[in-house]
């Protein structure tokens, strides 16, 4: 990677956070932000749950940048800046009363956007995969996340059930050694 590209890549997490904040400012339903707040907290909790379970057995790692010295700080930045903004815009525009096909297309578009963004982070080496994780698993997680967000907004208990089933799958399929946790 060239010097200029590396310099730009080093600030990419801040650029991403700023883009999320700008999108939330212009496209989020700020008058009703309180109704989206529980789902913002859900997204943060799920992120932290997965981070905690995979802390000593990473499936993916965010690499050091000019603003994020390690994976944990990068994850905190994503959890507290990007995720609330994403939830606000995503749910503000979600076609809840539309045909299920239109809802599926909406989820697919959001999943594709964030899969592509992750691809850029992977391409500029700000992200790496470990322990049999790969880009396709990440793509599936984006779909799973956006389904989970809309489900949590409408039926929170079902979303938590989906979350725990997903986490159990990750633990079992990727052999996350939870018995070695503190």
C-alpha positions, 0 to 999 in steps of 0.5 A: 500500500502506498504512503498516501493510501496508507495515510488516508486509510489510517483516518478511515474510521473517523471518516466512517464515523463522520459519514454516519453522523452526517447521514443521521443528521440529514436522514434520521428521524430526530423528532422520534429518536426516543422510540429508536433508542432501545434498538440502538442499545440493543445493537450496542449490547450485541456488539459488546456481547460478541466482542466479549465472547471472542476477546481471546479468540478473535474472528475479526480484528480492527488494526491500529490507525491514527485514531484507534490504537487497537481493536477494542478502541475501534470497536468502542468507536463503532459501537458508540458513534456508528451503530446509533447513527446506523440504527436511527437512519435504518429504522427511520426509513424502514418500510414497516407497512410495505410488502415483505418483498419491499422490506427484504429489498430494503434489508438487502440494500443496507446489507450490501452497503455495509458489506462493501464498506467492510470490503474497503476496510479489508482491502486497505488492511484495517481489518483482518479475519481469523479462526476460519472467519471470512468475508462471506460470514461477515456478509451474512452477519450484516444481513442478520444484523439488519433483520435483527434491528427491524425485528427488535424495533417491532418485537424485542423479545424475538430479536433477543432470541434470534441474537442468542441463537446466533451467538450460540451458533458462532460459539459452536461453529467457530469453536469459541473456547468460552470455557477459557474465559475469565 
